[in-house]
Amino acid sequence: MAVSWRAAAGLQDYSDPNVGRVTHEKLAVLYSETNIHSRGVRFRNTGYREIIEAHFLFPHQMPVGEDHRLATNLEERSRELLPMPEEVVTHLESLKDYAGVHSEQH
């Protein structure tokens, strides 16, 4: 079983619960330090890198340029925190109307 799992794992994306726990813990600390709210944080491993997706919620009145600058900073800091090379994909949203825009919780 272990041999077949390792062979198949290299061919498909997967999400290791232990890696996920560590990833979520490290990102939670980073996000709380910056006072940025996040929702829908997901990750998956492609065999040679980890892909992290997150929705960042910013104050409604904050200019998009400032949102983008902060999100880019968080993406770069996330890469430094995690042991595996990864790609961070973020989606910027307004904290004020987040719940009204989405029909279901992320």
N, C-alpha and C positions, 0 to 999 in steps of 0.2 A: 504493500500500500504506500509506504513512504517513498519508494523509488518512483512509482507512477505519479504520485502527487508532485514531487520535485520536477519530473519531466514535464508535466502538464502546466505547472505554475509558470514556467518560462514562456508559455504560449498564450497565456491569458492574463488579464488584469485580475488582481485579487486584493483583498483588504484584510491584513493580518490584525487580529484584535489587540495583540500586545503592542504592535507598532502604532496602531490607532490610539490606544490609551496614552502612550508617551507623546505622540503628536498633539493630541487634544490638550494634554496638560501643559506642554510647552507653549502652545499657541494661546491658551487661556491666560497664562501669565503675561505674555507679550501684549495681548489685547487689553488686559486690565491696566497695564502700565501706561498705555497710551490713551485710555479712556474711550476706546472705540468699541462700539457694540458690534457683535458679529452673530450671524445666523446661518444655518445651512452649511456648516463646515463639514466637508466631506473629503475623503482621501482614498486613493487607490495606488497600488504598486504595479508597475508595468514590467517588473523583472529587473530593470536597471535604474529606475528612478521612481520617485513618488510624486504623484500629482495631487495637489491640494486645491480645493475650491472653497471659497468663502464669500458670503454676502456681508459687506460692511455697511453699517447704518450710521449716517452722518446727520447732524442737525440740518433741518430743512433750509435754514437761511445761509448755510455755509456755501461759498462759491464752489462751483465744480472744480476749478483749478486747484483749490485748497484740498478738496476731497481726494483728487487724483494724486497730489503730492504726498498726502498722508498714506494713502493706499499703497503707493509705490514704495514708500519707506517701510511699511509693514511687510510687503512682499520680500524686500531685500533682507530685512532682519529675520524673517522666517527661514530663509535659505541658510543663514548663518547658524541658526539654532539647531537645525535638524541634521542628523548624521548622513543621510542618504541624499545624493544629488536630487533635486526636485524642481518642479515647476509649480508656481503658485498663480492661480487664476482668481481674480476678485471681481465682484459685481458690486457697484456702488449704488446705494439706495438712500432715500430719505427716511430717517427715524420716525418722523411725524406721520407719514402715510403708509408705512410699510404694511401694516395689517390690512388696510383697506385695498391695497393694490393686489395682494395675493389672496386667492380664494381658499388656499389651504396653507397650513403652517409648514415651513421648511424645516 
